[in-house]
Amino acid sequence: MLLDRSLRTNVDTSLQSLAQALAETVRRPPAFGPTLDEMVESMLGPGFAERFFRLLDPRGRPDPRLAPRGRAQLPLSAEALRNAAEGRETYETLALPGRVRAPVRILTMPLIEHGQVLDLIQVAASLEPVETARSRFLFILLGLAPLALLVAGVGGWFLARRALAPVDAMVDAARRIEAEDLSRRIEATGTQDELGRLAAVLNDMLGRLERSFAAVSQFSADAAHELRTPLTILKGEIEVALRSSPAAEEYRRVLTSCLEEVDRLSALVEDLLFLARSEGGSVRVTQAPVNLAEIVAEAAPALQALADTAGVILSIPPSAPAQVRGNASMLFRLIFNLGENAIKYTPAGGRVTITLTQSGNEVGLEVRDTGPGIPPEDLPHIFDRFYRADRARGRGGVGLGLALVRSIVSLHGGDITAHSTPGLGSRFRVVLPLATQA
């Protein structure tokens, strides 16, 4: 025990100081005046001197300068005598018979002069105060331990309740949040500790969930709207055919119109399925070398037909071969959708330019138009599904073309950006890695 060791160390220090003081007295006794016995008794007191001090010769025999009457016979062990002969001190804890109830601590110290042991000084001290202090400390400790445990328990419970109160509030707030109302937020503590950061993370997660649910709800509404239009047309055509005369030519016209609407529905469903699979990571692109310049050339006739119908000038300058790795049909869809989108929103007499360039390890496909441009508030959303700017609502389409383009570019490890200046036109740029870097 730390207390017991500290008390015993103090006893040893006191014995050493006392032994050194006695050594000076024994070494230089006065020529005239009191005897050595009287001097020791005056220093220590009669009781202590008789019981806890002895002066011995180098062989361990009592020194004749001290009266033997009444002195305690402090034991001298063989080890202490051997250590004294070698000039070393010896500390021992022994039990003495007689009047001393507790063990005593004995110091045997040699008195050395000119390299020779002249005398041995033995001083002792009872360890009764040490044992009393230790017992009292243990009694106090055992008496206060239950009280300390009680105070610690109550204090710990209070501190835990206080520390966990924000957590309970967060749990209650989280329980009140439902999918139908994700606008609620967990009240932040306003601090930068663990609970404050946790509340911020949970609120950020709730914000993302709210946006995701809103996007799903908007997507469902837009999909229902877009699917309703061809279904309404189909229903109307069939009802007209049923009310009209059963002429073969009329049936052919109605069935042809219905077939067109069915094709439109099929294309819409296929596009939605492709987008869902690409976002879910289940679409795998065939990694085959594809000359992107040849794909542009293949798409040129179809785009030229659209441009002629719309009265738009289409310019596709010839380009050097540009090898990329990917799926040829997907890349054809990418080029056609960008070109078709540019032609659709460019007024008659305008110009659409499609260029293919190489720079370093990348291939750049750029589609420019001289249309009305895209408003700044619409530009961040043009790649969203079913999104169309208000001014473009009457131009046909369902708003999936650019969403498909972005998915195809992502599947090929590329990047797409859009820049537009209202009134001056728009520019879409696709960057794909060359085949050697794929």
C-alpha positions as CSV (number, residue, x, y, z in Angstrom):
1,M,0.0,0.0,0.0
2,L,1.3,3.4,-0.9
3,L,0.4,4.9,2.5
4,D,2.3,2.2,4.4
5,R,5.3,2.5,2.2
6,S,5.4,6.3,2.7
7,L,5.1,6.0,6.4
8,R,7.9,3.4,6.7
9,T,10.1,5.6,4.4
10,N,9.6,8.5,6.9
11,V,10.6,6.2,9.8
12,D,13.8,5.2,8.0
13,T,14.7,8.8,7.2
14,S,14.2,9.7,10.9
15,L,16.3,6.8,12.1
16,Q,19.1,7.8,9.7
17,S,19.1,11.4,10.9
18,L,19.1,10.3,14.5
19,A,21.9,7.8,14.0
20,Q,24.1,10.5,12.3
21,A,23.5,12.9,15.1
22,L,24.4,10.2,17.7
23,A,27.5,9.4,15.7
24,E,28.8,12.9,16.0
25,T,28.2,12.8,19.7
26,V,30.0,9.5,20.1
27,R,32.9,10.5,17.8
28,R,33.6,13.8,19.7
29,P,32.6,13.5,23.3
30,P,33.6,16.5,25.5
31,A,36.7,16.2,27.6
32,F,35.0,17.6,30.7
33,G,31.4,17.7,31.6
34,P,28.6,15.1,31.3
35,T,29.4,11.5,30.3
36,L,28.4,10.0,27.0
37,D,25.5,8.2,28.7
38,E,24.2,11.5,30.1
39,M,24.5,13.2,26.7
40,V,22.6,10.5,24.9
41,E,19.8,10.6,27.5
42,S,19.7,14.4,27.2
43,M,19.3,14.1,23.4
44,L,16.8,11.3,23.3
45,G,15.2,11.3,26.7
46,P,15.7,8.5,29.3
47,G,12.9,6.3,28.1
48,F,13.9,6.3,24.4
49,A,17.6,6.1,25.1
50,E,17.1,3.0,27.2
51,R,14.7,1.2,24.9
52,F,15.8,2.2,21.4
53,F,19.6,2.9,21.4
54,R,22.7,0.8,21.7
55,L,26.4,1.5,21.1
56,L,28.4,-1.6,20.2
57,D,32.0,-2.3,19.4
58,P,33.0,-3.7,16.0
59,R,32.4,-7.2,17.2
60,G,28.8,-6.4,18.3
61,R,29.6,-6.3,22.1
62,P,28.0,-3.5,24.2
63,D,30.3,-0.4,24.5
64,P,31.4,0.1,28.2
65,R,30.9,3.8,27.9
66,L,27.2,3.4,28.2
67,A,25.7,1.9,31.4
68,P,24.0,-1.4,30.6
69,R,21.3,-1.1,33.2
70,G,17.7,-0.9,31.8
71,R,18.7,-1.0,28.1
72,A,16.8,-3.0,25.7
73,Q,18.7,-5.8,24.1
74,L,18.2,-4.8,20.4
75,P,19.1,-7.9,18.4
76,L,22.1,-7.8,16.1
77,S,21.8,-10.2,13.2
78,A,24.7,-11.8,11.4
79,E,23.7,-9.9,8.3
80,A,23.8,-6.5,10.0
81,L,27.2,-7.3,11.6
82,R,28.5,-8.4,8.2
83,N,27.2,-5.3,6.5
84,A,28.7,-3.1,9.2
85,A,32.1,-4.7,8.7
86,E,31.8,-3.7,5.1
87,G,30.8,-0.2,6.0
88,R,27.1,-0.5,5.0
89,E,23.9,0.3,6.9
90,T,21.2,-2.3,7.7
91,Y,17.5,-1.7,8.2
92,E,15.5,-4.5,9.8
93,T,11.9,-4.9,11.1
94,L,11.7,-7.1,14.1
95,A,9.4,-7.9,17.0
96,L,10.8,-7.3,20.5
97,P,9.6,-9.2,23.5
98,G,8.5,-7.4,26.6
99,R,7.1,-3.9,26.7
100,V,7.1,-3.1,23.0
101,R,3.7,-4.3,21.5
102,A,4.3,-3.4,17.9
103,P,7.3,-4.4,15.7
104,V,10.2,-2.0,15.7
105,R,12.4,-0.7,12.9
106,I,16.1,-1.1,13.6
107,L,19.0,0.7,11.9
108,T,22.5,-0.6,12.4
109,M,25.0,1.9,11.2
110,P,28.8,1.6,11.4
111,L,30.9,4.5,12.8
112,I,33.9,4.7,10.5
113,E,37.0,6.8,10.9
114,H,40.1,6.6,8.7
115,G,38.6,3.6,6.9
116,Q,38.1,1.6,10.1
117,V,34.9,0.6,11.9
118,L,35.2,2.1,15.4
119,D,31.7,1.4,16.8
120,L,28.3,0.3,15.8
121,I,25.3,2.5,16.5
122,Q,21.8,0.9,16.7
123,V,18.7,3.0,16.8
124,A,15.2,1.7,16.7
125,A,11.7,3.1,16.5
126,S,8.4,1.5,17.2
127,L,6.1,1.0,14.2
128,E,3.0,1.4,16.4
129,P,2.3,4.9,15.0
130,V,2.6,3.5,11.5
131,E,0.2,0.7,12.2
132,T,-2.2,3.1,14.0
133,A,-2.2,5.5,11.1
134,R,-2.7,2.7,8.6
135,S,-5.6,1.2,10.6
136,R,-7.2,4.6,11.0
137,F,-6.9,5.2,7.3
138,L,-8.5,1.8,6.4
139,F,-11.3,2.5,8.9
140,I,-12.0,5.8,7.4
141,L,-11.7,4.4,3.9
142,L,-14.1,1.6,4.6
143,G,-16.5,3.9,6.3
144,L,-16.5,6.5,3.5
145,A,-16.5,4.0,0.7
146,P,-20.3,3.4,0.7
147,L,-21.0,7.1,0.9
148,A,-18.5,7.8,-1.9
149,L,-20.1,5.1,-4.1
150,L,-23.5,6.5,-3.4
151,V,-22.4,10.1,-4.3
152,A,-20.6,8.8,-7.4
153,G,-23.6,6.8,-8.5
154,V,-26.0,9.7,-8.0
155,G,-23.6,12.2,-9.7
156,G,-23.0,9.8,-12.5
157,W,-26.7,9.3,-13.0
158,F,-27.3,13.0,-13.0
159,L,-24.4,13.7,-15.4
160,A,-25.5,10.8,-17.7
161,R,-29.1,12.1,-17.8
162,R,-27.8,15.6,-18.6
163,A,-25.4,14.4,-21.2
164,L,-27.9,12.1,-22.9
165,A,-30.8,14.6,-22.9
166,P,-29.8,15.9,-26.4
167,V,-29.7,12.3,-27.6
168,D,-33.2,11.6,-26.3
169,A,-34.4,14.8,-28.0
170,M,-32.9,13.6,-31.2
171,V,-34.5,10.2,-30.9
172,D,-37.9,11.8,-30.3
173,A,-37.5,14.1,-33.2
174,A,-36.4,11.2,-35.5
175,R,-39.5,9.2,-34.4
176,R,-41.8,12.0,-35.4
177,I,-40.3,12.2,-38.9
178,E,-42.3,10.2,-41.5
179,A,-41.9,9.6,-45.2
180,E,-44.9,11.8,-45.9
181,D,-43.3,14.8,-44.1
182,L,-39.5,14.9,-44.4
183,S,-39.4,18.6,-43.9
184,R,-38.8,18.3,-40.2
185,R,-35.3,18.6,-38.9
186,I,-33.5,17.6,-35.7
187,E,-32.8,20.6,-33.5
188,A,-29.0,21.1,-33.5
189,T,-27.2,21.8,-30.2
190,G,-25.3,24.7,-31.7
191,T,-22.0,23.3,-30.6
192,Q,-19.2,21.5,-32.6
193,D,-19.1,18.4,-30.3
194,E,-20.0,14.9,-31.3
195,L,-23.8,15.5,-30.8
196,G,-23.7,18.7,-32.8
197,R,-21.9,17.0,-35.7
198,L,-24.3,14.0,-35.4
199,A,-27.3,16.3,-35.6
200,A,-25.8,18.1,-38.7
201,V,-25.1,14.8,-40.4
202,L,-28.7,13.5,-39.7
203,N,-30.2,16.8,-41.0
204,D,-28.1,16.6,-44.1
205,M,-29.2,13.0,-44.6
206,L,-32.9,14.0,-44.1
207,G,-32.4,16.8,-46.7
208,R,-31.1,14.3,-49.2
209,L,-34.0,11.9,-48.5
210,E,-36.4,14.8,-48.9
211,R,-35.0,15.7,-52.3
212,S,-34.9,12.0,-53.3
213,F,-38.6,11.5,-52.3
214,A,-39.5,14.7,-54.1
215,A,-37.6,13.6,-57.2
216,V,-39.4,10.2,-57.1
217,S,-42.8,11.9,-56.7
218,Q,-42.0,14.3,-59.6
219,F,-40.8,11.5,-61.7
220,S,-43.9,9.5,-61.1
221,A,-46.1,12.5,-62.0
222,D,-44.1,13.3,-65.1
223,A,-44.1,9.7,-66.2
224,A,-47.8,9.4,-65.7
225,H,-48.3,12.6,-67.7
226,E,-46.1,11.5,-70.6
227,L,-47.7,8.0,-70.7
228,R,-51.2,9.5,-70.6
229,T,-50.8,11.5,-73.8
230,P,-50.3,8.5,-76.2
231,L,-52.9,6.4,-74.4
232,T,-55.4,9.2,-74.8
233,I,-54.6,9.4,-78.5
234,L,-54.9,5.6,-78.8
235,K,-58.3,5.7,-77.1
236,G,-59.5,8.5,-79.3
237,E,-58.4,6.9,-82.6
238,I,-60.1,3.6,-81.6
239,E,-63.3,5.4,-80.7
240,V,-63.4,7.3,-84.0
241,A,-62.8,4.1,-85.9
242,L,-65.7,2.4,-84.1
243,R,-68.1,5.3,-84.8
244,S,-67.0,5.6,-88.5
245,S,-68.0,3.4,-91.4
246,P,-66.1,0.2,-91.7
247,A,-64.0,1.3,-94.6
248,A,-60.8,-0.5,-95.0
249,E,-58.9,2.7,-95.7
250,E,-60.1,4.3,-92.5
251,Y,-59.2,1.2,-90.5
252,R,-55.7,1.3,-92.0
253,R,-55.2,5.0,-91.1
254,V,-56.4,4.4,-87.5
255,L,-54.3,1.3,-87.1
256,T,-51.3,3.1,-88.5
257,S,-51.8,6.0,-86.1
258,C,-52.2,3.5,-83.2
259,L,-49.0,1.7,-84.2
260,E,-47.1,5.0,-84.1
261,E,-48.3,5.7,-80.6
262,V,-47.5,2.2,-79.5
263,D,-44.0,2.7,-80.9
264,R,-43.7,5.9,-79.0
265,L,-44.8,4.2,-75.8
266,S,-42.4,1.4,-76.4
267,A,-39.5,3.8,-77.0
268,L,-40.5,5.7,-73.8
269,V,-40.6,2.5,-71.7
270,E,-37.2,1.4,-73.2
271,D,-35.7,4.7,-72.4
272,L,-37.0,4.6,-68.8
273,L,-35.8,1.1,-68.4
274,F,-32.3,2.0,-69.7
275,L,-32.1,5.0,-67.3
276,A,-33.2,2.9,-64.3
277,R,-30.6,0.2,-65.2
278,S,-27.8,2.6,-65.8
279,E,-28.4,4.4,-62.5
280,G,-28.6,1.0,-60.7
281,G,-25.3,-0.1,-62.2
282,S,-26.7,-3.1,-64.0
283,V,-25.8,-1.9,-67.6
284,R,-22.6,-3.2,-68.9
285,V,-20.9,-1.5,-71.9
286,T,-19.2,-3.8,-74.4
287,Q,-15.6,-2.7,-74.4
288,A,-14.8,-2.8,-78.1
289,P,-12.8,-0.3,-80.2
290,V,-15.2,2.2,-81.9
291,N,-14.2,4.8,-84.4
292,L,-16.2,7.8,-83.2
293,A,-15.7,9.6,-86.6
294,E,-17.5,6.8,-88.3
295,I,-20.4,7.0,-85.8
296,V,-20.7,10.7,-86.5
297,A,-20.8,10.0,-90.3
298,E,-23.5,7.3,-89.8
299,A,-25.7,9.7,-87.8
300,A,-25.2,12.6,-90.3
301,P,-27.9,11.5,-92.9
302,A,-30.7,11.1,-90.3
303,L,-29.7,14.4,-88.7
304,Q,-29.6,16.1,-92.1
305,A,-33.1,14.9,-92.8
306,L,-34.3,16.5,-89.5
307,A,-32.4,19.7,-90.3
308,D,-34.0,20.0,-93.8
309,T,-37.4,19.5,-92.4
310,A,-36.8,22.2,-89.8
311,G,-35.1,24.6,-92.2
312,V,-31.9,24.5,-90.2
313,I,-28.4,24.5,-91.6
314,L,-26.4,21.4,-90.4
315,S,-22.6,21.5,-90.6
316,I,-20.5,18.4,-89.8
317,P,-16.9,19.0,-90.8
318,P,-14.8,15.9,-91.6
319,S,-12.6,14.7,-88.8
320,A,-9.7,12.3,-88.3
321,P,-10.4,8.8,-86.9
322,A,-10.8,8.8,-83.2
323,Q,-10.8,5.4,-81.5
324,V,-12.7,5.0,-78.3
325,R,-13.8,1.9,-76.4
326,G,-17.5,1.3,-75.9
327,N,-20.8,0.4,-77.5
328,A,-21.4,1.6,-81.1
329,S,-25.2,1.7,-80.8
330,M,-25.0,3.7,-77.5
331,L,-22.6,6.2,-79.0
332,F,-24.8,6.5,-82.1
333,R,-27.7,7.3,-79.7
334,L,-25.5,9.9,-77.9
335,I,-24.6,11.7,-81.1
336,F,-28.2,11.6,-82.6
337,N,-29.8,12.8,-79.4
338,L,-27.5,15.8,-79.1
339,G,-27.9,16.7,-82.7
340,E,-31.7,16.2,-82.6
341,N,-32.0,18.3,-79.5
342,A,-30.0,21.1,-81.1
343,I,-32.0,21.0,-84.4
344,K,-35.3,20.9,-82.4
345,Y,-34.6,24.2,-80.5
346,T,-32.9,26.1,-83.3
347,P,-35.3,28.3,-85.4
348,A,-35.5,28.1,-89.2
349,G,-32.4,29.7,-90.8
350,G,-30.3,28.9,-87.8
351,R,-27.2,26.7,-87.7
352,V,-26.1,23.6,-85.9
353,T,-22.5,22.5,-86.0
354,I,-21.1,19.1,-84.9
355,T,-17.3,18.8,-84.6
356,L,-15.0,16.1,-83.4
357,T,-11.5,16.9,-82.1
358,Q,-8.6,15.2,-80.3
359,S,-6.5,16.6,-77.6
360,G,-3.9,14.5,-75.7
361,N,-5.6,11.3,-74.6
362,E,-9.2,12.6,-75.1
363,V,-11.7,12.9,-77.8
364,G,-14.0,15.9,-77.7
365,L,-17.5,15.9,-79.4
366,E,-19.0,19.4,-79.5
367,V,-22.5,20.3,-80.7
368,R,-23.3,24.0,-81.2
369,D,-26.5,25.7,-82.2
370,T,-27.7,29.3,-82.8
371,G,-31.0,28.8,-81.0
372,P,-32.5,31.0,-78.2
373,G,-30.3,29.5,-75.6
374,I,-31.1,28.1,-72.2
375,P,-32.0,30.4,-69.3
376,P,-29.5,30.3,-66.4
377,E,-32.1,28.9,-64.0
378,D,-32.8,26.0,-66.3
379,L,-29.2,25.1,-67.2
380,P,-28.5,23.0,-64.0
381,H,-31.6,20.8,-64.6
382,I,-31.4,20.1,-68.4
383,F,-30.0,16.6,-67.8
384,D,-32.8,15.7,-65.4
385,R,-35.5,13.2,-66.5
386,F,-38.6,14.8,-68.0
387,Y,-37.2,18.3,-67.5
388,R,-38.0,20.8,-70.2
389,A,-37.8,24.6,-70.0
390,D,-41.2,26.3,-70.2
391,R,-40.4,27.8,-73.5
392,A,-39.7,24.4,-74.9
393,R,-42.8,22.6,-73.8
394,G,-44.5,23.1,-77.1
395,R,-41.7,21.6,-79.2
396,G,-42.5,17.9,-78.5
397,G,-40.4,15.2,-76.8
398,V,-40.7,13.9,-73.3
399,G,-37.6,15.3,-71.8
400,L,-35.5,12.1,-71.7
401,G,-33.0,12.8,-74.5
402,L,-30.4,14.7,-72.5
403,A,-30.9,12.3,-69.5
404,L,-30.0,9.4,-71.8
405,V,-27.0,11.3,-73.1
406,R,-25.6,11.8,-69.7
407,S,-26.1,8.2,-68.7
408,I,-24.4,7.0,-71.9
409,V,-21.4,9.4,-71.3
410,S,-21.1,8.2,-67.7
411,L,-21.1,4.5,-68.8
412,H,-18.2,5.3,-71.2
413,G,-16.2,7.0,-68.5
414,G,-16.6,10.4,-70.0
415,D,-17.9,13.8,-69.0
416,I,-20.5,16.2,-70.5
417,T,-20.9,19.9,-70.0
418,A,-23.4,22.5,-71.2
419,H,-22.9,26.2,-71.8
420,S,-25.5,28.6,-73.0
421,T,-26.0,32.3,-73.6
422,P,-29.6,33.4,-73.9
423,G,-30.3,34.7,-77.3
424,L,-27.0,33.4,-78.8
425,G,-27.3,29.7,-78.6
426,S,-26.0,26.7,-76.7
427,R,-22.9,24.4,-76.7
428,F,-22.7,20.8,-75.5
429,R,-19.3,19.2,-75.1
430,V,-18.7,15.5,-74.5
431,V,-15.2,14.3,-73.6
432,L,-14.3,10.6,-73.9
433,P,-11.0,8.8,-73.3
434,L,-9.1,7.4,-76.2
435,A,-9.0,3.7,-76.6
436,T,-5.4,3.5,-75.5
437,Q,-6.4,5.0,-72.2
438,A,-9.6,3.1,-71.6
